[in-house]
Amino acid sequence: MRKYVIRTVLTLLLLIWAPSFVGAQVISDTAAWQEYDYSSIDFQIDIRKDSTVDIVERETFNYTSGAFNKGWRTIPLKGVGSISEVSVTDLSSGKPLKYSWRQLDKTDPENWNYYTYFTENGTSNIVWYYPTQSAGSNHAWEIRYKLHGAIGFYSDVDNFYWNLFTDFSKPIDNSTVNLKIDGDTGADDYEYYVYGRNTNSYYVNGVWIFTGSGFEANEPFTIKINFPKGLVNESAYWLDFIKSNIGWVLALIIIIVSILTAAFYWYFTEVYERGTGVIVPEYAPPMNLSPGMMGVILHEKTHRKTWPATVVDLAVRGHLTISEDTVRGIMAKMGKSYLLPVLFGLIGLGGIATAAYSLLISPSGNMETTIVFLFWGLIMGSPALTLLKVSRDYKIEYAYTSKAGLDKLSEYESSFLNAIIHNGRFSTREAALDSNTDKRKRYEAIQSAESELMENTEKTTGAYQIGFGAGTKWIVTDDELEHAKFPQKEMPAVKVWSIVLLFIVVIFGFSILMKTIGFNQWSVLFLAAVIGPAIVWYRIKYDARLNDTGVALREKILGFKMYLETAERYRMQNLTPDMFEKYLPYAILFGIEKKWAKNFEGINVLPPNWYHGAVMGGAIGSSGTSIGNTFSASAFSSSFSSSFSSAFASSGGSGSSGGGGGGGGGGGGGGAS
């Protein structure tokens, strides 16, 4: 019932706020019957000592056909940190337009004399709305904005490289640029360039003047000026960079502080001065825990070795059998395309054959050419080697014909086997070739088994101060191995509705910001300010945490790992052949199966009766002592874990410029409709 309620709430929220995430409407909606051009587009550029650049654009439109109520200007942010202090003024009346936090309907007279701006796909967009302008009229608008991070700093000079425009879709009769630099020292100390049609440039009383005329549609106009170092304060540039990107900086700080807070809290509540700090060997699994439960105590979650170890444990306990087949690479790829490896192999063989011909038949040829062909052949031919690769297919089946034996399994073990075994068996090769739908179903079923494993571990051991059951706590006695199973305090609904409430706050707040300012540093700052502390709070309040009993149990588990991993034969107690098989699942869980096998060198250990498979050449230890010449513990466990994990591999379901490059920014275009 709770899942149904949550899904209903989330669906309603998405239906309500989904329109907030729809991208801004396409700016250029010029009708075919509307025609216009530009009498002029003039620029006033002031380069400030603090590294910012103030730009004033004056655009004069000639409307020749149709009616117009909207104008726009687009400025790419490539080569620019950011643009701020945007304003639009009607030069005919001298009145500034009012700012709107959203795009408006140009046909509504209530929206005239307003402007807005937003960033989308790495472009700053300025849009304004005005009373109808008809054919035969002309009108001028002034657009102001400040550039941050647009100055290039070099070892000997600094520069400003700016594309005044690149993508205006209508002709421009004339364009004039007046450029001033704070602290100007005179024309002799500068280098300047201008690119465009019919251009000219000159210097008058501290003002650089660049002109151009007769620009066709989409024709660019660019200026570049190198000036002496020191006119622009490079230190001020970095300060301005921080100020203009303060939202990103604060968001990063919040994220870092949240991560550090969670890490410190975890350390001081779960590691620092917890337990004795002394690990001593344990010669048997503490509390006779299964490998899966041990993994949960150690990692507070399932581990990639959890299920391979569980399968071997169930086999050792007599519930499963494991059969192994070796398959050549070309057979292992059945159901997959191996056309490309074959093609690359043929190309590679051609390269190697050419190199061999140069060496053997024509040794006087160019050695460099021979080496190139040989290298080419090896590189191109290497994918073909996958066709020769030997892979292993592991088949897992029940060891009995009736399912009566399943009654002896725990809840999570039954769920796990039901998730993977169908029609009486499971094949790692077939699982890897399953459809994505089947893999997804299996993944979800195993996720359910993982939840049962963690909950079962919590109840069985009494090792958690805060458990996995949505914040449910369990009362524990003073005896470290005893427990009582009475839930107290927080119930699962508290956790569920906390998540729903956080989701509502994030979606509602973010949708408002998207409507008002779009996706930018401030909307990201909002997300960081809400989600960062929320994650910290969630981890503190609900993340699984061991109690003193659990800490002591974890130390015992580490002691058992020490016994399997490092104890030499003369220090091991009652080492018998059956112990190898009994503790092999735990060695797999800990990833130390090779070291565990090494301890049995020279001991006559029979092959496991649950294993049937191909000869693996196998020594149980590094010295070459074999078990029936058919089973190698280290080779089996390593190969089995890898194959088992890969069978589930597919089951789960533009930055600011610092201003130092000087590569040029600006450009873009504009229009009216």
Disulfide bonds with the S-S distance in Angstrom:
none
